[in-house]
Each structure stands twice: as C-alpha cells, then as structure tokens.
Amino acid sequence: MNWTLILIGFALSVLMGAGLASLLATIRPRWSPRRRELTAASVLPTLTAIATAFGILFIATAEHGASQGMEDLAIAAVATFGGGFILLALIGSLFGAMLAGRRRG
C-alpha cells in the first residue's frame, strides 16, 4: 500500500475533526470543550466503521464466483484495512479537534 494514501487519510481526518469542532463550538456553545472535541472526533471513525461493515456484508452476501477461502481472505483484508483506517481517523480527528479547541482558547 502506498504511504501517500495513509498521509492523505490522516490529513483529511485532521481537517474534518477541526472543522467539526469549530462547527460544534458555533452550534453548541454551552457544551464543554472536551465534549465538543470528543463528539467531533467520533464522527469520522463512526462513518468509517459503517463503511467497513457494509463492505464486509457486501463481500459475504454477494455471489462473486470465488471459493470460500478467497471470500474469507477478502473479508479479513477489508476488516484489517478498515480497522486501520478507523484508528487513523480517530487519532487524526482527535488531533484536529484539539488543535481547533486550542486555537479558540
């Protein structure tokens, strides 16, 4: 896998975390800064987990003409890469939300 894909994914997750934290500061000013950061940081990993689950369900239910061993391998690969990107999205979003909170003061 190309390292560029990981760097772009991390950069996008940082931007999304920072943007959502700023949006939540505008929409929900009474929330504590920690609650806004955690809420902003949890959106992208949740969406990534849902996309990973849909990918696994698609592989498991569709008829691809592949053997059972190849189907199991594909499910394991999607689960591994999806889990990695969920972790990457969580770390990046937390970093971006904390930077946005620090900037606001």
N, C-alpha and C positions, 0 to 999 in steps of 0.2 A: 504494500500500500504506500502511496506517495505521502510524504510528510507535509506537502502543501495542503492536502485535504484536512489534516489534523489542525494545522495552523489557521486555516480559514474557518473551520468549525469553532475553534476557540475564540477567534476574533469576533465572529458573529454572535457567539453566546455572551461575550463581554458586552457588546453593544446592546443586545436585547435586554440583558439584566440591568444595565444602566438606564436604558430608555424606559423600561417598565417601572423602575424605582422612581424616576423623575415623574412619570405619569401618575403613579400612586401617591406621590407627595402632593400633587395638584388635586387629585380626585378625593383622596382620603387624608386630609391634613391632621385629623385627630388621632390617627393610628401612630403608634410608637415607631421610631426609625427602624428598630430591629424587626418589627412585624412587617413593615413595608419591604425591607431588604429580603427577608425570607420568602415573602409572597412573590416578589419579583423574580427571585432566584429559582422558585419551584415551577414556574410556568413552562419554560423550555424543556427541562428534564421530563416533565409530565407528558408533553406533546411527543417527545422522542420515544418515551416508553409506549405510548399508544401506537405510534407508527411501527415500532418494533413488534408489538403484539399482532397488529394487522398483517405485517409481513410474514410472521410465523404462521398465523392462521391461513393465509393465502397459500403458503407452501404446503401446509398439512392437508388442506381440503381440496386443492385443485389437482386434476389429473394431468401430470406432466409427461407420463410415459417413462419415467425414470424408476430405477429399482428402489427398494425400501432403504437400502444402505445410503444411496445418494441423497434421498429425501431427508434422512436423519442428519447427514452431513451438512446439507443446506440449512436445516433448522438450527443446528449447532453454530454454524457460521453466522447466520443472521442474529442469533441470540448473543453471541460473543461480540460482534461489532456493534450491535445495538446497545449492549451493556456498556461498552467502552465509550460510546458517544453520549450515553446518559450521564456517565461520570464526568466526561469532558464538559458537557453542558452545565452540569451542576457546579463544577468548580469555576468555569468561566462566568456563569451568571452571578454567582456569589461575589466574585471579584469585581464585576461590573457594578453590581448593586452597592457594594461597599464603597467603590470609588465615587459613585453618584451621591451617596449619602455624605461622604467626606467633603465633597465639593459644596454641598448645600450648607454644611455647617450645622 
